[in-house]
Amino acid sequence: MISRRYLSVIQILLCLVTLVAGCSRPEVAPTSTASFSVPEGNGLTYVVRRGKVTRELGFTGRISPIEEVPLYFKMGGYVKQVLVRPGDQVEAGDLLAELEIGDFQVTSAELNLALAQARLTQAEQANAYAIVQAELALALAQEQLARTMALRATYTANTVRARVGLEQAEEPVK
């Protein structure tokens, strides 16, 4: 009969052999790339390389300014040209859009002036009260014409300044 001591020694040796065999590395020839096909049949092929495994996360979002301010012109009309696009960086005082200050608005102001002058002529023939009203209407029409002409000159100057700035910005850096 085999003694207990003998059985213990055999068990210990078997454990050591198993442990040594499990810890050894099998010799495998290194390969630079290998192909792996997905068995579902979708036709995807992946190239496997040695390297660091990274994880990329993609998110969508909206960037919004700290303060949003509505923009408007001081008078009615049509926008002639928008000089910036969404995403452009602008500073205070930059020209963003140009309003069409057409002949219609100037003609309208001139007609208002002519109407006020005609009313003044009528009022001169009527009474003093009507004269004061007509003079006020005339002054108001003259002021409106002056403001319209000044705005037209301002928009023209701003347009020229914006075009010069755009041409300077488009010039290559020397």
PyMOL commands that set and color helices and strands:
alter all, ss='L'
color gray80, all
select helices_A, chain A and resi 4-23+103-125+128-170
alter helices_A, ss='H'
color red, helices_A
select strands_A, chain A and resi 34-37+45-48+78-82+97-100
alter strands_A, ss='S'
color yellow, strands_A
deselect
rebuild
show_as cartoon
